[in-house]
Amino acid sequence: MSATSNPYRSFRFPPETINQAVWLYHCFSFSLREVELILAAWGAVASYETIGAWSLRFRRAYAKTLKQRRPRPGDRWSLDEVFIRIRGKLHYLWRAIDQHGNVIDVLVQSRRNTKAARRFFCKLLKGLCYVPRVIMTDKFGSYGAAKREILPSVEHRQSRSLNNRCEVSHQPTRRCERHMKRFKSARQFLATHSPIHNHFQLRRHRLSASKYQAAESRLCYVARGHRCCLGKLM
C-alpha cells in the first residue's frame, strides 16, 4: 500500500480496533464470535460478520508486509506436509520452517506427489537470494525427486525424526481446524494465518529471562489496546 492512501477510509471503526480484531483472530484460536465478545468487553461493539469482513480485507496486506520485513530465514530448512479437509475434500498443507522455528512459507495443494513437491520448492525459493545449506524431510520420496531437480547441490537429510519441529509447527493450524469444525475455505486463511501467528509467537528457548519478560510485556501492552503492531506495519 502506498504511503499516501488510507486503507481504513470509509470504515466507521478506528484502525486500532480493526487491527486488534485481525490480530486476535489470527494469533489465537478464537472464533469470530469470541473476538466479538472480547471487543465488546473493550467497548467496541462490532458483529462477528463485520470482524470476518475486516479479516478478509486486511489479512493479506498484513501477511505480505510481515513477510517483506522479516529477517532472512536460516539456512537449515525442515519440510513437512499434513492432510486437511476443505469442504470435505482432502488437501495437503505443505509447510517449511527454518532451524529457529520460523515459518518460511506454506502451500495448500490437492496432490501429494513429485509435481506438488516441485511446486512447493519453487514457491519457497521465490524472492530469496540464496539457497538453504541443508533441508530435512521425512522419507517421502517426492522430496528427494524434487530436490535433485531444483536444489541438486543442497544437502538432504531424510529421517522420521529430523523434521519433528516442522510437525509441531502444524499444531496451530490443527487447533484452528478443530475450532472451526473443519475448514470451509482455507487456502487464503492458511496463507495469511501462518505469517501473522508466527510473528507474535515468542521463542522462549532463544531468549534470556529478562528479554523474554520484556517481549511478553510488549505483547500484553498490545493486547490491552493501547497500540497494535500490525497497524504500525501498514
RAZIGI-V444822 format. One record per residue. RES is the residue in three letters. SS is DSSP state (H for helix, E for strand, - for the rest). PHI is phi as a letter, one per 20 degrees, with the letter a starting at -180 (999 if undefined). D_CENTER is the distance of its C-alpha to the mean C-alpha in whole Angstrom. Layout:
res={RES	RES}
ss={SS	SS}
phi={PHI	PHI}
d_center={D_CENTER	D_CENTER}
This chain:
res={MET	SER	ALA	THR	SER	ASN	PRO	TYR	ARG	SER	PHE	ARG	PHE	PRO	PRO	GLU	THR	ILE	ASN	GLN	ALA	VAL	TRP	LEU	TYR	HIS	CYS	PHE	SER	PHE	SER	LEU	ARG	GLU	VAL	GLU	LEU	ILE	LEU	ALA	ALA	TRP	GLY	ALA	VAL	ALA	SER	TYR	GLU	THR	ILE	GLY	ALA	TRP	SER	LEU	ARG	PHE	ARG	ARG	ALA	TYR	ALA	LYS	THR	LEU	LYS	GLN	ARG	ARG	PRO	ARG	PRO	GLY	ASP	ARG	TRP	SER	LEU	ASP	GLU	VAL	PHE	ILE	ARG	ILE	ARG	GLY	LYS	LEU	HIS	TYR	LEU	TRP	ARG	ALA	ILE	ASP	GLN	HIS	GLY	ASN	VAL	ILE	ASP	VAL	LEU	VAL	GLN	SER	ARG	ARG	ASN	THR	LYS	ALA	ALA	ARG	ARG	PHE	PHE	CYS	LYS	LEU	LEU	LYS	GLY	LEU	CYS	TYR	VAL	PRO	ARG	VAL	ILE	MET	THR	ASP	LYS	PHE	GLY	SER	TYR	GLY	ALA	ALA	LYS	ARG	GLU	ILE	LEU	PRO	SER	VAL	GLU	HIS	ARG	GLN	SER	ARG	SER	LEU	ASN	ASN	ARG	CYS	GLU	VAL	SER	HIS	GLN	PRO	THR	ARG	ARG	CYS	GLU	ARG	HIS	MET	LYS	ARG	PHE	LYS	SER	ALA	ARG	GLN	PHE	LEU	ALA	THR	HIS	SER	PRO	ILE	HIS	ASN	HIS	PHE	GLN	LEU	ARG	ARG	HIS	ARG	LEU	SER	ALA	SER	LYS	TYR	GLN	ALA	ALA	GLU	SER	ARG	LEU	CYS	TYR	VAL	ALA	ARG	GLY	HIS	ARG	CYS	CYS	LEU	GLY	LYS	LEU	MET}
ss={-	-	-	-	-	-	-	-	-	-	-	-	-	-	H	H	H	H	H	H	H	H	H	H	H	H	H	-	-	-	-	H	H	H	H	H	H	H	H	H	H	-	-	-	-	-	-	H	H	H	H	H	H	H	H	H	H	H	H	H	H	H	H	H	H	H	H	H	H	-	-	-	-	-	-	E	E	E	E	E	E	E	E	E	E	E	-	-	E	E	E	E	E	E	E	E	E	-	-	-	-	-	E	E	E	E	E	E	E	-	-	-	-	H	H	H	H	H	H	H	H	H	H	H	H	-	-	-	-	-	-	-	-	E	E	E	E	-	-	-	H	H	H	H	H	H	H	H	H	H	-	-	-	-	E	E	E	E	-	-	-	-	-	H	H	H	H	H	-	-	H	H	H	H	H	H	H	H	H	-	-	-	E	-	-	-	H	H	H	H	H	H	H	H	H	H	H	H	H	-	-	-	-	H	H	H	-	-	H	H	H	H	H	H	H	H	H	H	H	H	H	H	H	-	-	-	-	-	H	H	H	H	H	-}
phi={999	f	f	e	f	d	f	e	f	n	e	e	e	f	g	f	f	f	f	f	f	f	f	f	f	e	e	c	e	e	e	f	f	f	f	g	f	f	f	f	f	e	n	d	e	c	f	f	f	f	f	f	f	f	f	f	f	d	f	f	f	f	f	f	f	f	f	f	e	f	f	f	f	f	d	d	d	d	c	b	c	c	e	c	d	d	l	n	e	f	c	c	e	e	c	c	c	e	f	e	n	f	f	e	a	c	b	e	c	e	c	c	b	f	f	f	f	f	f	f	g	f	f	f	e	f	n	e	d	b	d	f	e	b	c	c	c	f	e	f	f	f	f	f	f	f	f	f	e	d	c	f	e	e	f	c	d	d	a	f	d	f	d	g	f	f	f	f	f	f	f	g	f	f	f	f	f	f	f	e	l	m	f	d	b	d	g	f	f	f	f	d	f	f	f	f	f	f	f	e	e	f	e	g	f	d	c	f	f	f	f	f	f	f	f	f	f	f	f	f	f	f	f	f	n	f	b	c	f	f	f	f	e	f}
d_center={20	24	25	28	26	25	22	23	27	28	26	28	26	25	22	21	21	19	16	17	16	13	12	13	12	8	9	12	13	15	17	18	21	20	19	22	24	22	23	26	27	26	29	27	28	25	25	22	22	22	19	18	19	18	14	15	17	14	11	11	13	11	8	11	12	10	10	13	14	12	15	16	14	17	19	19	16	15	15	15	15	15	17	16	18	18	21	23	22	21	18	16	12	12	10	11	11	13	16	15	12	9	7	9	8	8	11	13	16	19	21	21	23	24	23	20	19	21	19	16	17	18	15	14	17	17	18	18	21	22	21	20	23	22	20	20	20	22	25	24	26	24	22	25	27	24	24	28	27	25	25	28	29	25	26	25	25	25	25	24	23	22	18	18	15	13	14	14	10	10	12	9	9	13	13	12	14	17	17	17	19	18	16	18	16	12	12	11	9	7	6	5	4	1	3	5	5	5	8	10	11	14	15	18	20	20	21	25	26	27	24	21	24	23	20	20	22	20	18	20	22	19	19	23	22	24	21	18	16	14	17	18	16	17}
